[in-house]
Amino acid sequence: MQYASLILLVISTTLVAIGLFPCLGWLNWASGPVCALTVVLGVVGLSFDREPESGETRHGGVHLAAVVGGTVLGVVAVIRCLVGAGTI
């Protein structure tokens, strides 16, 4: 589960970073759902990825980074879509 959170965080970061360049703003329409999926997977990881004996969260830092990073990147993608009127 930690690898899925980490991979989605890298993919969403890459998509948003590329979408910030002029004439590539349309890419933020695709990165928005990927960022949302990153947040959802991070929350699921925080909720269900636990140690069997103690009940403590395994790899909590990775899942928390996915939640926070996905949220910040999603906000950046939405702002970029609004600035470019959704097309540029």
N, C-alpha and C positions, 0 to 999 in steps of 0.2 A: 504494500500500500504506500510506503514511503517513496518508492521509486516512481510510482504513478503521479504522486503529488509533485515531485521534483521535476519530472519530465514535462508535465503540463505547465508548471511555472516557467520553465525555460522556453517552451513553445509560445506561451502567451507574451512573455517579455520580448521575444524576437519579433512576433507579429506586431506588437504595439510600437516597438522601436523602428521597424521598417515603415510602418504606417505614418510616422511623424514626418517623413520626408515629403516635400511638395510633389503633387501629382500621384501620390500613393495613399492618399487619405481613405480611399475606398477599402483598403485593407483593414481599417478599423472596424468596419461592419462585420468582418469575419472574426476579428480578435475579441470583440465583445462577448459573444457566446463562449469562446474558449476561456476567457477570464472568469465568466460565471461558472463554468464547469470546474475550473481550478479551485474556486472558493468552495463549491459543493463537495468536491473530493477532499479538500482540506478539513472541512467540518466533519465529514464522515470518518476520516482518519482520526481526528481528535476524539470522536465519540466511540468508535468501535475497535481501534487498534490498541489493545490493552494487554498487559502482562496477565497470564492466566492465574498466577499465584497471588500477586499483590493487587491487581486491578489498576495499576498505574499505567498512564499512557506511554506507549513506546514511540520513540521518534517524534515527540511532541513538537520539537523545534521546527522540523521540516513541515509538519502539517500546519503549524501556526504561521510559518513563512508563506505557505500556499494561500492561506486565508487572507492575510494582510496584503501580500503581494498581488494576489488576484483582484482584491478590492481596489487597491491603488491603481493598478493597471487598467481596470475596467473604467474607473473614473476618468483617467487620462484619455482612454479611447473615446469615451462619450464626449468629453470636452473637445477633442480633436474633430469629431464628427460635427459638432455644433459650430465650431469655428470655420470649417471648410464647407458649410452648408450641406454636408452629407455626401458630397461628390468628389471634392478635390483635397 
